Amino acid sequence: MTVTDPSATASRKPEAIKAIPLRHPWRWVAAVVVFAAAASALYTFATAPNLSWRAVGQFFFFPAILRGILITLALTVIAMAIGVSLGVLLAVMRLSVNPVVSTVSWFYIWFFRGTPVLVQIFFWYNLALILPFLRIGIPFTHIQWVGVTNQIVSPFLAATLGLGLNEAAYMSEIVRAGIISVDQGQTEAAQALGMTRTRVMRRIVLPQAMRVILPPTGNETISMLKTSSLASIATVGELFYAQGQISNANFDIVELLVVASIWYLFMTSILTFGQYYLERYFARGSARQLPVTPLQRFRRTFFGSHVTPQMVQADPLPTPPRHPF
């Protein structure tokens, strides 16, 4: 009969757990099918007999295209600034206890969300047809300023007003949803400490609401970058209008559309990366694990996460009590 020494068993280290990943063969089959279909579609498009990639490379950095990109970015930044600023104001007005203020905000949102943004741009562009002159003055006095509408409302301003005022209606609902998501008890506690309603909104409610507001705002910014192409109806020389002018001269219609599409994809990709890092910044303190960055997502997608025996160790066995004798 063999007698095992308890002290020898206690001193022996436990073996490391060998993690064997579960195999999913059908995932690989589905991935191969999807990859083959996507590669076939790209190959068919890239090798189209009437598509001239030489023209794509020739006009990719064309001066008119680069100017159009700058105008597109300017439209996006200014229109989003108008939309966010006015949207916050409309959201606060919508939540006001004053029925007049709340009704005005509701009517604005109802009107601008109910009419297409293309119609709104076209309206501002043709404002001079109904208002040849713009007058600003003090009521019941002769003090006023008069200006020619066509000189004041330029095509760029018309497009900016159409995009920005329309965006404000959507941003107001996004901001209102973020404000409502904050617990009402925090507002009541802050007001009990003597803080004014404006200070409560600025110091307590809005910083917490940013976690809810930021993701859809990033989507709206990306959408605004693409929606700025509608400014071409007002003859604004943004990217889509610039490529249209060039293609009308040389008849390389699809090639110039490819150039514009690549530039739009490049700009929206940069905005997407920025949105990831902003969400990570405002998620601090609210989540145990921050959202993954684009680099981490790329690394996880293409390289995976391999678990080695050294990464997962077994829990040490409890040491048996030694006999006192």
C-alpha positions as CSV (number, residue, x, y, z in Angstrom):
1,M,0.0,0.0,0.0
2,T,1.4,3.4,-1.1
3,V,1.1,6.3,1.4
4,T,1.1,9.8,-0.2
5,D,2.7,12.6,1.7
6,P,0.2,15.4,2.1
7,S,3.0,18.0,2.1
8,A,4.3,16.8,-1.3
9,T,0.8,17.1,-2.8
10,A,0.4,20.6,-1.4
11,S,3.8,21.8,-2.8
12,R,3.1,20.5,-6.3
13,K,1.9,23.3,-8.6
14,P,-1.3,22.8,-10.5
15,E,-1.1,22.3,-14.3
16,A,-2.1,25.2,-16.5
17,I,-5.4,25.0,-18.3
18,K,-5.1,24.3,-21.9
19,A,-7.8,26.4,-23.6
20,I,-8.9,24.7,-26.9
21,P,-11.0,27.1,-29.0
22,L,-14.3,25.8,-30.3
23,R,-14.2,25.3,-34.0
24,H,-16.9,26.9,-36.3
25,P,-16.4,25.5,-39.8
26,W,-19.6,27.1,-41.2
27,R,-18.4,30.5,-40.3
28,W,-15.4,30.0,-42.5
29,V,-17.6,28.7,-45.3
30,A,-19.9,31.8,-45.0
31,A,-16.8,34.1,-44.9
32,V,-15.4,32.5,-48.1
33,V,-18.7,32.8,-49.9
34,V,-19.2,36.5,-48.9
35,F,-15.5,37.3,-49.8
36,A,-15.8,35.6,-53.2
37,A,-19.0,37.5,-54.0
38,A,-17.5,40.8,-52.9
39,A,-14.3,40.2,-54.8
40,S,-16.2,39.2,-58.0
41,A,-18.3,42.4,-57.8
42,L,-15.2,44.6,-57.3
43,Y,-13.4,42.8,-60.1
44,T,-16.3,43.3,-62.5
45,F,-16.4,47.0,-61.7
46,A,-12.7,47.5,-61.8
47,T,-12.3,45.8,-65.2
48,A,-15.2,47.4,-66.9
49,P,-14.2,48.0,-70.5
50,N,-15.5,51.6,-70.7
51,L,-14.1,52.7,-67.3
52,S,-10.9,54.7,-67.6
53,W,-8.8,54.6,-64.4
54,R,-6.3,56.9,-66.1
55,A,-8.9,59.6,-66.0
56,V,-9.7,58.9,-62.4
57,G,-6.0,59.4,-61.5
58,Q,-5.7,62.4,-63.7
59,F,-8.6,64.3,-62.0
60,F,-8.1,63.0,-58.5
61,F,-6.0,66.0,-57.4
62,F,-7.4,68.4,-59.9
63,P,-7.5,72.0,-58.5
64,A,-11.3,72.3,-59.0
65,I,-11.8,69.0,-57.1
66,L,-9.6,70.2,-54.2
67,R,-11.5,73.5,-54.0
68,G,-14.7,71.6,-54.0
69,I,-13.5,69.5,-51.0
70,L,-12.7,72.7,-49.1
71,I,-16.1,74.1,-49.8
72,T,-17.7,70.8,-48.8
73,L,-15.9,70.8,-45.4
74,A,-16.8,74.5,-44.8
75,L,-20.5,73.7,-45.5
76,T,-20.3,70.8,-43.1
77,V,-18.7,72.6,-40.3
78,I,-20.8,75.8,-40.5
79,A,-24.1,73.9,-41.0
80,M,-23.4,71.6,-38.1
81,A,-22.4,74.5,-35.9
82,I,-25.7,76.1,-36.7
83,G,-27.6,72.8,-36.2
84,V,-26.0,72.0,-32.8
85,S,-26.3,75.5,-31.4
86,L,-29.9,76.0,-32.5
87,G,-30.7,72.4,-31.7
88,V,-29.7,72.8,-28.0
89,L,-31.7,76.0,-27.7
90,L,-34.8,74.3,-29.3
91,A,-34.4,71.3,-27.0
92,V,-34.4,73.5,-23.9
93,M,-37.3,75.4,-25.3
94,R,-39.2,72.2,-25.9
95,L,-38.7,71.1,-22.3
96,S,-39.7,74.5,-20.9
97,V,-42.8,74.8,-18.7
98,N,-43.8,77.9,-20.7
99,P,-46.4,76.8,-23.2
100,V,-45.7,79.5,-25.7
101,V,-41.9,78.7,-25.8
102,S,-42.6,75.0,-26.0
103,T,-45.2,75.4,-28.8
104,V,-42.8,77.6,-30.9
105,S,-40.1,75.0,-30.6
106,W,-42.5,72.2,-31.5
107,F,-43.7,74.1,-34.6
108,Y,-40.2,74.7,-35.8
109,I,-39.3,71.0,-35.4
110,W,-42.5,70.0,-37.1
111,F,-42.0,72.3,-40.1
112,F,-38.3,71.7,-40.8
113,R,-38.5,67.9,-40.3
114,G,-41.6,67.7,-42.5
115,T,-40.1,69.4,-45.6
116,P,-37.2,68.1,-47.7
117,V,-33.8,69.8,-47.2
118,L,-33.5,70.1,-51.0
119,V,-36.7,72.2,-51.0
120,Q,-35.4,74.4,-48.2
121,I,-32.1,75.1,-50.0
122,F,-34.0,75.9,-53.1
123,F,-36.3,78.3,-51.2
124,W,-33.4,80.3,-49.7
125,Y,-31.7,80.4,-53.0
126,N,-34.8,81.9,-54.6
127,L,-35.7,84.2,-51.7
128,A,-35.3,87.3,-53.8
129,L,-38.3,86.3,-55.9
130,I,-40.6,87.2,-53.0
131,L,-38.4,89.5,-51.0
132,P,-36.3,91.7,-53.3
133,F,-35.1,93.7,-50.3
134,L,-34.4,92.8,-46.7
135,R,-35.2,95.3,-44.1
136,I,-34.1,95.3,-40.5
137,G,-35.0,98.1,-38.1
138,I,-36.6,99.2,-34.9
139,P,-40.4,98.9,-34.9
140,F,-42.5,102.2,-35.0
141,T,-39.5,104.2,-36.0
142,H,-37.8,105.3,-39.2
143,I,-34.5,103.6,-38.2
144,Q,-34.0,100.7,-40.5
145,W,-31.4,99.0,-42.7
146,V,-32.2,97.9,-46.2
147,G,-30.2,95.5,-48.4
148,V,-30.6,93.8,-51.7
149,T,-31.5,90.1,-51.1
150,N,-29.4,88.8,-54.0
151,Q,-26.4,90.5,-52.6
152,I,-27.0,89.3,-49.0
153,V,-28.2,85.7,-49.6
154,S,-25.4,84.3,-51.7
155,P,-25.5,80.7,-53.0
156,F,-23.2,79.6,-50.2
157,L,-25.3,81.3,-47.5
158,A,-28.5,79.9,-49.0
159,A,-27.1,76.4,-48.9
160,T,-25.7,76.9,-45.3
161,L,-29.1,78.2,-44.1
162,G,-31.0,75.3,-45.7
163,L,-28.6,72.7,-44.3
164,G,-28.1,74.3,-40.9
165,L,-31.8,75.1,-40.1
166,N,-32.9,71.7,-41.2
167,E,-30.2,70.0,-39.1
168,A,-31.3,72.0,-36.0
169,A,-34.7,70.3,-36.0
170,Y,-33.1,66.8,-35.9
171,M,-30.4,67.9,-33.4
172,S,-33.1,69.3,-31.0
173,E,-34.7,65.8,-30.7
174,I,-31.3,64.2,-30.2
175,V,-30.4,66.7,-27.4
176,R,-33.9,66.4,-25.9
177,A,-33.4,62.6,-25.7
178,G,-30.1,63.1,-24.0
179,I,-31.5,65.5,-21.5
180,I,-34.4,63.2,-20.6
181,S,-32.0,60.3,-20.1
182,V,-30.4,62.1,-17.0
183,D,-32.1,61.2,-13.8
184,Q,-34.5,63.9,-12.6
185,G,-33.3,63.4,-9.0
186,Q,-30.0,65.0,-9.9
187,T,-31.7,68.1,-11.1
188,E,-33.9,68.3,-8.0
189,A,-30.9,67.8,-5.8
190,A,-28.9,70.6,-7.5
191,Q,-31.9,73.0,-7.3
192,A,-32.2,72.2,-3.6
193,L,-28.6,73.3,-3.2
194,G,-29.5,76.7,-4.7
195,M,-28.3,76.3,-8.3
196,T,-30.2,78.0,-11.0
197,R,-31.9,76.2,-13.8
198,T,-29.4,77.4,-16.4
199,R,-26.5,76.4,-14.2
200,V,-28.0,73.0,-13.6
201,M,-28.4,72.4,-17.3
202,R,-24.9,73.6,-18.1
203,R,-22.9,71.9,-15.2
204,I,-24.9,68.8,-14.4
205,V,-27.4,67.7,-17.1
206,L,-25.6,68.4,-20.4
207,P,-22.2,66.8,-19.4
208,Q,-24.0,63.5,-18.5
209,A,-26.3,63.8,-21.5
210,M,-23.3,63.9,-23.9
211,R,-23.0,60.1,-23.6
212,V,-26.4,59.8,-25.2
213,I,-26.1,62.8,-27.6
214,L,-22.6,62.1,-29.0
215,P,-23.2,58.9,-31.1
216,P,-26.2,60.2,-33.1
217,T,-24.5,63.6,-33.4
218,G,-21.5,61.8,-35.0
219,N,-23.9,60.1,-37.4
220,E,-25.5,63.4,-38.2
221,T,-22.1,65.0,-39.0
222,I,-21.2,62.2,-41.4
223,S,-24.6,62.5,-43.0
224,M,-24.2,66.3,-43.3
225,L,-20.9,65.8,-45.1
226,K,-22.8,63.7,-47.8
227,T,-25.9,65.9,-47.7
228,S,-23.8,68.9,-48.6
229,S,-23.9,67.6,-52.2
230,L,-27.4,69.0,-52.4
231,A,-25.9,72.5,-52.4
232,S,-25.2,71.9,-56.0
233,I,-28.8,72.9,-56.7
234,A,-27.8,76.4,-55.5
235,T,-24.7,76.4,-57.8
236,V,-22.3,76.2,-54.8
237,G,-18.9,74.9,-56.0
238,E,-18.7,72.0,-53.6
239,L,-17.3,68.5,-54.5
240,F,-20.3,67.1,-56.3
241,Y,-20.8,70.3,-58.3
242,A,-17.1,70.5,-59.2
243,Q,-17.0,67.0,-60.6
244,G,-20.2,67.6,-62.5
245,Q,-18.8,70.7,-64.2
246,I,-15.7,68.7,-65.2
247,S,-17.6,65.7,-66.5
248,N,-19.9,68.0,-68.5
249,A,-16.8,69.2,-70.3
250,N,-15.0,65.9,-71.0
251,F,-17.9,63.4,-70.8
252,D,-16.0,61.2,-68.2
253,I,-19.1,61.0,-66.1
254,V,-18.5,57.8,-64.2
255,E,-14.8,58.5,-63.8
256,L,-15.5,61.8,-62.0
257,L,-18.2,60.1,-59.9
258,V,-15.6,57.6,-58.8
259,V,-13.3,60.5,-57.9
260,A,-16.0,62.2,-55.8
261,S,-17.0,58.9,-54.1
262,I,-13.4,58.1,-53.1
263,W,-13.0,61.6,-51.6
264,Y,-16.3,61.2,-49.7
265,L,-15.3,57.9,-48.4
266,F,-11.9,59.3,-47.2
267,M,-13.5,62.2,-45.4
268,T,-16.3,60.1,-43.8
269,S,-13.7,57.6,-42.6
270,I,-11.8,60.4,-40.8
271,L,-15.0,61.5,-39.1
272,T,-15.8,57.9,-38.1
273,F,-12.4,57.6,-36.4
274,G,-12.9,60.9,-34.6
275,Q,-16.3,59.7,-33.4
276,Y,-14.8,56.6,-31.9
277,Y,-12.3,58.5,-29.8
278,L,-14.9,61.1,-28.7
279,E,-17.2,58.3,-27.5
280,R,-14.3,56.8,-25.6
281,Y,-13.6,60.1,-23.9
282,F,-17.1,60.7,-22.7
283,A,-17.6,57.1,-21.7
284,R,-14.9,57.4,-19.0
285,G,-16.3,56.7,-15.6
286,S,-19.6,55.3,-16.9
287,A,-18.4,51.9,-18.3
288,R,-16.0,49.3,-16.9
289,Q,-14.5,48.8,-20.3
290,L,-14.1,51.5,-22.9
291,P,-15.2,51.0,-26.5
292,V,-12.6,49.5,-28.7
293,T,-10.6,51.8,-31.0
294,P,-10.6,51.3,-34.8
295,L,-7.0,49.9,-34.5
296,Q,-8.1,47.5,-31.8
297,R,-11.1,46.4,-33.8
298,F,-8.9,45.8,-36.9
299,R,-6.5,43.8,-34.9
300,R,-9.3,41.7,-33.3
301,T,-11.0,41.1,-36.7
302,F,-7.9,40.0,-38.7
303,F,-5.6,38.5,-36.0
304,G,-8.1,37.4,-33.4
305,S,-7.4,36.9,-29.7
306,H,-5.3,33.8,-29.1
307,V,-5.4,32.5,-25.5
308,T,-2.3,30.7,-24.4
309,P,-1.9,28.5,-21.4
310,Q,0.2,31.1,-19.7
311,M,-2.7,33.6,-19.9
312,V,-5.2,31.4,-18.1
313,Q,-3.9,29.7,-15.0
314,A,-5.9,27.4,-12.8
315,D,-6.9,28.5,-9.4
316,P,-4.4,27.3,-6.8
317,L,-5.5,24.3,-4.8
318,P,-6.1,25.0,-1.1
319,T,-3.3,23.9,1.1
320,P,-4.5,21.1,3.4
321,P,-3.9,21.7,7.1
322,R,-0.8,20.0,8.5
323,H,-1.3,17.5,11.3
324,P,-0.1,19.0,14.6
325,F,1.5,15.7,15.5
